[in-house]
């Protein structure tokens, strides 16, 4: 539900900026929504919320994206959308650096850009500073807070001592980078009895974080916590089953400060 509300807010802000009662009588506006990927339930829910808002506002919604979360496949989709000249673009950028110049093309073409869930640059827009401040707005959850909440919950689950393992996807994705940042910040500030480890390399493959967690648990023969900074429901299920026969809590923690567009999944393991 919170995801739908956030999607509605994104589309409403965009439509409000574009449509006045006088203009609405003369033109049918088109808003393009480009997700991080088309096959994930998170973005499917976002599409449904955006479509509901579009219907209410009398706006045509175009939903177009790539099947995987990758700037290499997202940029051609973005280029194709820009060529269609929509009245605005809502996009979940798959990389905060690699999507700057492709999105600048839309801005230079006079197409307003709003980022949802993820951002480009620092996520601080319309300041006149930096190379990535041109989008109108960024709408998402407080991902740093989400990481902090996951850290507190995991620390409690393992008795506030031992070693924990935090699994991210690849660097450059704003949401998961911030969740990892919040996780480590909370652990360093308030849980001195816990050591945080992280793999030297990561991947977007959904099965890799649980595999890394299993390998880490074998290498560290003490209480272990495993936190996956991802929105993948499939990954959350895999995390929950990563240690057969060893029951432990498995929950998702969501930010309540703003409408949540991302989930931090945390799995506590005891050896």
Secondary structure, DSSP 8 states (H G I E B T S, - for coil): -HHHHHHHHHHHHHHHHH--HHHHTT---EEEEE-S-SSSHHHHHHHHHHHHHHHHHT-EEEE---SSS-HHHHHHHHHHHHHTT-SEEEE--S-TTTTHHHHHHHHHTT-EEEEESS-STTS--SSS-SSS--SSEEE---HHHHHHHHHHHHHHHTTT-EEEEEE--STT-HHHHHHHHHHHHHHHHH-TTEEEE--S---S-TTHHHHHHHHHHHH--S-EEEEE----HHHHHHHHTSSTT----EEEE--SSS-----EEEEEE--
